[in-house]
Amino acid sequence: MVTAKGDKEVEVSAVWIDPRRKIVGVVQDPANDAVYGWGFVADRAAPERFYVKFEPKSVAVAYTRTVPLWVDRSDAYLESYECARAFRKPNGK
C-alpha cells in the first residue's frame, strides 16, 4: 500500500504477508475502487482458493473454483474471473 507522505514522498507498507497463502494473481475492481489478490489454498490442481481485498487489514476469504481449467494461457483469465465472481458475492459463497 502506498500512502502520500508530504508533497514528494510516499510510504510503502505491506498489506499481505502470509508464507502459507501466497498471492498468485491480482484482480482490479474499478467500479468499487478496489484491488484483490487471489491464491491457492492447497495446490493449483485443487479447486479451493482464497482472495484478499488489499486494504490495511486484509483478511483471506475462501472460495471454490467452479469452472474447469484448460491447462493453457486462458487459465489466467479463468482464475481471475472466478476470483471476481467470489468477491462480488456476499461472504464469497
Secondary structure as the mmCIF struct_conf table of DSSP 4:
data_model
#
loop_
_struct_conf.conf_type_id
_struct_conf.id
_struct_conf.beg_label_comp_id
_struct_conf.beg_label_asym_id
_struct_conf.beg_label_seq_id
_struct_conf.end_label_comp_id
_struct_conf.end_label_asym_id
_struct_conf.end_label_seq_id
STRN STRN1 VAL A 2 LYS A 5
TURN_TY1_P TURN_TY1_P1 GLY A 6 LYS A 8
STRN STRN2 GLU A 9 VAL A 12
BEND BEND1 VAL A 15 VAL A 15
TURN_TY1_P TURN_TY1_P2 PRO A 19 ARG A 20
BEND BEND2 ARG A 21 ARG A 21
STRN STRN3 GLY A 25 ASP A 29
HELX_RH_3T_P HELX_RH_3T_P1 PRO A 30 ASN A 32
TURN_TY1_P TURN_TY1_P3 ASP A 33 ASP A 33
STRN STRN4 ALA A 34 PHE A 40
BEND BEND3 VAL A 41 ALA A 42
TURN_TY1_P TURN_TY1_P4 ARG A 44 ALA A 45
BEND BEND4 ALA A 46 PRO A 47
STRN STRN5 GLU A 48 LYS A 53
BEND BEND5 GLU A 55 GLU A 55
TURN_TY1_P TURN_TY1_P5 PRO A 56 LYS A 57
STRN STRN6 VAL A 61 THR A 64
BEND BEND6 VAL A 67 VAL A 67
BEND BEND7 VAL A 71 ASP A 72
TURN_TY1_P TURN_TY1_P6 ARG A 73 ARG A 73
HELX_RH_AL_P HELX_RH_AL_P1 SER A 74 ARG A 88
BEND BEND8 LYS A 89 LYS A 89
HELX_RH_3T_P HELX_RH_3T_P2 PRO A 90 GLY A 92
#
